[in-house]
Amino acid sequence: MSMDTPLAYASFSIYQDAEPPDFWTAYFNVLPDRSGVKGELKVLPSGRVSESRWRFGYWSVSSEAAVRSNRLEPHLRYLVERLGLPRDDLRATIARTDARMRFFCYWHNETGDRVPDVPDDIRVMMESLGGTIEIDEYR
């Protein structure tokens, strides 16, 4: 793994079919790093159009390009601040749109001795909003 490859980053994602991605862009006043509408062809990060289609609506913002840290906490704090979390009406909006919401955390742990650092206050906040925090660990 090169020195420039991050060992950690996080994204905040919403999955649902009730609203177009522009709804979430306006709600958070943040442009997504990736979004899609159920049934439409996926546009890959490279800009190439995939042959596969979105199975559900998707809206996501990542910390990967904005935060330089091999710990999760700075990535999660960045996303919380950027999205203005928590929001009083977010849980109701998630319920109204029958959405799923999560922080998805990339965690590279080749040596097996790194422990993900997800702060308790962020865990409690996501739980109170009806969201989850998932860690995808790579060895």
Backbone bond lengths (Angstrom), bond angles and torsions (degrees), N, CA, C in turn:
res aa  C-N    CA-C-N  psi(-1)  N-CA   C-N-CA  omega(-1)  CA-C   N-CA-C  phi
1 M - - - 1.445 - - 1.518 108.07 -
2 S 1.325 117.12 132.59 1.460 120.33 -177.87 1.516 110.94 -75.80
3 M 1.320 115.40 161.22 1.467 121.16 -179.89 1.527 111.50 -64.90
4 D 1.339 118.11 -23.79 1.456 121.64 -179.08 1.521 113.11 -84.63
5 T 1.310 118.12 -12.20 1.457 121.54 -179.35 1.529 109.20 -79.75
6 P 1.330 117.06 123.75 1.459 118.73 -178.57 1.530 111.57 -68.45
7 L 1.309 114.95 149.29 1.461 120.87 175.60 1.524 111.19 -94.74
8 A 1.349 116.11 -9.18 1.460 120.67 179.80 1.522 109.56 -156.32
9 Y 1.320 115.78 146.32 1.463 123.33 166.19 1.520 107.27 -165.45
10 A 1.307 117.04 172.26 1.461 121.05 -176.89 1.519 110.18 -142.03
11 S 1.310 114.87 156.68 1.460 120.92 172.62 1.519 108.46 -134.40
12 F 1.313 114.72 154.74 1.460 122.88 174.10 1.513 105.97 -112.92
13 S 1.329 116.89 124.41 1.457 120.62 -175.65 1.516 111.86 -131.69
14 I 1.330 114.23 146.81 1.460 122.88 173.19 1.517 107.42 -124.50
15 Y 1.336 115.42 131.59 1.458 122.98 179.19 1.522 107.87 -119.15
16 Q 1.325 117.36 121.52 1.462 121.00 178.08 1.519 109.19 -173.41
17 D 1.332 116.21 166.51 1.456 120.90 -177.98 1.528 113.28 -119.21
18 A 1.333 118.37 -1.80 1.469 120.83 -174.57 1.523 112.92 -76.55
19 E 1.306 118.07 -33.53 1.464 122.35 -176.13 1.524 110.30 -123.97
20 P 1.335 117.30 148.19 1.470 119.37 175.04 1.527 110.00 -72.67
21 P 1.325 118.12 160.90 1.467 120.52 178.89 1.535 113.15 -54.17
22 D 1.327 117.75 -32.72 1.472 120.49 179.29 1.523 112.56 -59.52
23 F 1.328 117.24 -28.93 1.463 120.67 176.92 1.526 110.23 -59.70
24 W 1.348 116.10 -46.93 1.462 121.18 -177.75 1.529 110.88 -70.95
25 T 1.327 116.40 -35.26 1.466 120.78 176.15 1.528 109.55 -59.89
26 A 1.328 117.47 -44.98 1.465 121.47 178.80 1.532 110.86 -69.98
27 Y 1.315 117.13 -40.43 1.469 121.28 -178.94 1.527 111.04 -59.07
28 F 1.330 116.74 -47.89 1.465 120.99 -178.30 1.528 112.97 -90.10
29 N 1.330 117.10 -13.02 1.465 122.54 -174.10 1.536 110.26 55.76
30 V 1.338 114.89 42.78 1.463 123.34 -178.87 1.524 107.77 -139.38
31 L 1.326 116.35 131.92 1.459 119.74 173.71 1.523 109.40 -74.79
32 P 1.330 118.02 135.51 1.466 119.58 179.57 1.517 111.12 -75.39
33 D 1.322 115.70 155.61 1.453 121.15 171.01 1.523 110.17 -80.57
34 R 1.325 115.28 -25.33 1.464 120.13 178.22 1.524 108.01 -155.67
35 S 1.323 116.13 140.09 1.461 120.55 177.62 1.517 108.94 -155.53
36 G 1.324 115.61 161.60 1.451 119.94 178.63 1.505 111.64 -165.95
37 V 1.322 114.97 158.98 1.458 123.35 179.38 1.521 108.52 -110.17
38 K 1.319 116.34 136.11 1.460 121.22 -179.68 1.532 109.85 -50.07
39 G 1.328 115.29 129.98 1.449 121.60 176.76 1.518 115.25 92.41
40 E 1.331 117.19 -19.40 1.464 119.93 179.10 1.527 110.16 -81.46
41 L 1.341 115.76 155.26 1.457 120.42 176.10 1.526 109.86 -66.27
42 K 1.321 116.56 143.06 1.461 121.38 178.75 1.517 110.12 -79.49
43 V 1.327 115.34 138.77 1.460 120.90 170.79 1.523 105.90 -101.15
44 L 1.307 116.56 121.18 1.461 122.06 -177.22 1.526 110.57 -75.34
45 P 1.338 118.22 159.44 1.467 120.73 178.37 1.533 113.08 -53.73
46 S 1.322 116.68 -26.96 1.470 120.89 178.74 1.529 111.87 -73.10
47 G 1.341 117.07 -13.64 1.458 121.52 -176.38 1.517 112.31 98.26
48 R 1.322 116.74 -12.85 1.467 121.29 178.60 1.527 109.57 -73.00
49 V 1.333 116.62 143.90 1.459 121.46 178.17 1.526 108.47 -87.99
50 S 1.312 115.34 126.67 1.457 122.26 -179.28 1.526 109.92 -80.18
51 E 1.312 116.29 161.09 1.463 120.49 173.32 1.520 111.33 -82.95
52 S 1.334 117.17 -12.57 1.460 119.49 179.99 1.529 110.18 -89.52
53 R 1.306 114.54 155.73 1.465 121.68 -177.96 1.528 110.27 -112.22
54 W 1.320 115.44 154.84 1.461 120.49 175.93 1.525 108.63 -64.41
55 R 1.319 116.37 131.47 1.475 121.19 177.10 1.526 111.49 -84.40
56 F 1.328 116.40 -13.76 1.465 122.99 -179.57 1.521 107.16 -160.03
57 G 1.318 116.77 165.21 1.456 120.32 175.06 1.518 109.98 -69.34
58 Y 1.327 116.13 145.36 1.461 120.61 -172.76 1.528 109.24 -144.11
59 W 1.337 115.68 138.70 1.464 122.56 175.61 1.523 106.88 -144.58
60 S 1.357 117.55 126.59 1.461 119.51 -173.49 1.526 112.21 -147.73
61 V 1.332 114.54 142.71 1.460 123.25 175.54 1.530 107.21 -125.30
62 S 1.331 116.28 135.54 1.464 121.40 -177.02 1.527 111.46 -116.81
63 S 1.317 115.19 153.80 1.468 122.08 175.19 1.528 111.86 -94.99
64 E 1.316 117.72 -5.53 1.466 121.69 -169.00 1.528 113.32 -54.47
65 A 1.315 118.48 -46.12 1.466 121.10 -176.60 1.528 112.79 -83.12
66 A 1.321 117.49 -18.88 1.465 120.97 -172.42 1.522 114.84 -96.86
67 V 1.329 117.21 -24.52 1.464 120.72 -173.62 1.528 109.11 -121.22
68 R 1.314 115.65 131.38 1.473 121.20 176.95 1.523 108.13 -110.13
69 S 1.313 115.27 92.43 1.458 121.07 177.39 1.517 108.08 -158.04
70 N 1.314 116.69 145.45 1.455 121.47 175.61 1.523 111.56 -94.38
71 R 1.329 115.99 9.99 1.460 122.71 174.64 1.521 108.50 -107.27
72 L 1.324 117.61 151.96 1.464 120.93 179.93 1.521 113.29 -78.10
73 E 1.316 117.56 -34.48 1.469 119.31 -174.16 1.527 113.60 -52.27
74 P 1.339 120.83 -49.20 1.473 118.82 179.68 1.534 113.02 -61.56
75 H 1.310 117.33 -33.51 1.470 121.13 178.33 1.527 110.50 -67.49
76 L 1.322 116.52 -45.04 1.461 120.75 179.91 1.529 111.16 -67.19
77 R 1.318 117.50 -42.50 1.478 120.86 178.44 1.532 110.17 -62.04
78 Y 1.312 117.75 -40.48 1.467 121.53 176.87 1.534 110.65 -57.99
79 L 1.340 116.81 -47.60 1.463 120.12 -179.32 1.523 112.19 -65.90
80 V 1.317 116.98 -40.75 1.473 120.91 177.73 1.522 109.90 -58.96
81 E 1.329 116.57 -46.44 1.466 120.17 -179.47 1.527 111.39 -68.21
82 R 1.306 117.26 -45.60 1.474 121.04 -177.58 1.524 111.94 -61.29
83 L 1.329 117.11 -36.28 1.459 121.85 -177.36 1.522 113.17 -92.94
84 G 1.338 117.23 -3.53 1.462 120.47 179.52 1.518 112.68 65.84
85 L 1.326 116.76 39.83 1.469 121.19 -179.54 1.515 110.92 -88.20
86 P 1.314 118.41 148.17 1.465 126.25 -4.94 1.532 110.84 -79.48
87 R 1.311 116.42 159.57 1.463 123.80 177.04 1.527 107.61 -118.03
88 D 1.316 115.76 135.08 1.465 120.54 -175.00 1.527 113.40 -57.53
89 D 1.325 117.87 -35.29 1.460 120.39 -174.92 1.538 113.79 -100.23
90 L 1.322 117.66 4.00 1.461 119.17 -174.85 1.519 112.27 -66.17
91 R 1.319 118.54 -44.44 1.469 120.14 -179.06 1.530 110.59 -59.12
92 A 1.335 117.20 -43.00 1.466 121.07 179.19 1.531 110.89 -67.25
93 T 1.327 117.46 -37.03 1.469 121.06 178.56 1.522 110.43 -67.47
94 I 1.314 117.08 -40.20 1.467 121.68 176.42 1.532 109.56 -62.49
95 A 1.326 117.12 -43.54 1.469 120.66 179.18 1.533 110.94 -65.63
96 R 1.330 117.69 -43.63 1.472 121.87 -178.49 1.524 111.32 -61.69
97 T 1.319 117.07 -36.43 1.466 121.09 -177.78 1.526 112.52 -93.48
98 D 1.330 116.92 3.42 1.468 122.43 -178.24 1.532 110.61 51.78
99 A 1.331 114.44 44.98 1.461 121.16 -175.38 1.525 111.71 -93.72
100 R 1.319 113.73 162.67 1.459 122.78 167.73 1.522 106.28 -116.22
101 M 1.314 116.29 141.09 1.465 121.95 -175.78 1.526 107.81 -133.51
102 R 1.346 115.40 139.17 1.460 117.11 179.82 1.526 111.24 -156.05
103 F 1.332 113.37 156.57 1.451 121.88 161.08 1.522 104.28 -95.70
104 F 1.326 116.32 126.76 1.453 121.86 176.42 1.519 106.68 -111.17
105 C 1.321 116.57 120.59 1.460 121.66 -173.44 1.519 110.99 -112.07
106 Y 1.318 114.95 123.99 1.461 121.67 173.34 1.525 107.11 -86.91
107 W 1.335 116.54 131.01 1.455 121.29 -176.20 1.523 109.12 -139.41
108 H 1.327 117.10 104.34 1.464 121.16 178.43 1.524 108.11 -88.91
109 N 1.321 116.27 124.83 1.463 121.65 -173.29 1.529 109.88 -139.94
110 E 1.312 115.25 57.84 1.467 120.96 -175.73 1.529 112.12 -56.79
111 T 1.320 117.29 -39.11 1.463 121.28 -178.00 1.520 113.00 -80.40
112 G 1.333 116.93 -17.12 1.460 121.04 179.86 1.511 114.83 78.19
113 D 1.338 118.14 6.67 1.464 120.34 -176.82 1.530 113.46 -109.67
114 R 1.327 117.39 6.86 1.472 120.20 178.87 1.520 109.54 -95.50
115 V 1.328 116.08 139.53 1.462 121.66 179.22 1.524 108.41 -115.50
116 P 1.347 118.57 125.11 1.460 120.42 -179.92 1.528 111.46 -60.47
117 D 1.326 115.81 136.88 1.463 121.33 -176.35 1.527 110.33 -110.10
118 V 1.331 115.83 80.24 1.456 121.17 176.57 1.525 107.28 -96.70
119 P 1.343 117.22 115.43 1.466 120.21 -177.44 1.534 112.54 -63.56
120 D 1.331 115.12 143.30 1.458 120.87 -179.40 1.525 112.19 -58.66
121 D 1.346 117.73 -38.29 1.468 119.07 -177.94 1.528 111.27 -64.76
122 I 1.316 118.14 -33.11 1.462 120.91 178.39 1.528 109.96 -74.44
123 R 1.339 116.96 -37.93 1.476 119.85 175.12 1.527 110.77 -59.92
124 V 1.321 116.50 -47.25 1.466 121.47 -178.86 1.526 110.25 -63.78
125 M 1.335 117.22 -43.60 1.464 120.96 179.82 1.532 110.61 -59.81
126 M 1.338 117.59 -49.19 1.465 119.73 -178.73 1.524 111.47 -62.68
127 E 1.317 116.71 -39.98 1.460 119.81 177.45 1.526 110.49 -62.28
128 S 1.334 117.23 -42.22 1.466 120.66 -179.28 1.528 112.10 -66.39
129 L 1.343 117.18 -26.46 1.457 121.58 178.64 1.532 112.31 -88.92
130 G 1.334 116.79 -5.07 1.458 120.75 -179.48 1.523 113.51 87.12
131 G 1.323 117.32 14.98 1.459 121.61 -179.84 1.514 112.21 -102.32
132 T 1.321 115.18 177.50 1.463 121.14 179.86 1.524 110.17 -128.39
133 I 1.312 115.11 163.48 1.456 122.38 171.52 1.521 106.24 -122.53
134 E 1.321 115.64 122.13 1.461 120.96 -179.25 1.520 109.10 -119.17
135 I 1.319 115.96 138.12 1.463 121.04 178.92 1.526 108.14 -116.01
136 D 1.308 115.77 122.99 1.448 122.57 177.95 1.530 107.28 -103.67
137 E 1.319 116.09 101.98 1.463 121.10 -174.83 1.518 111.09 -94.45
138 Y 1.319 114.58 131.73 1.462 121.85 178.89 1.517 109.54 -114.29
139 R 1.323 116.43 135.30 1.463 122.05 177.93 1.500 110.05 -123.29
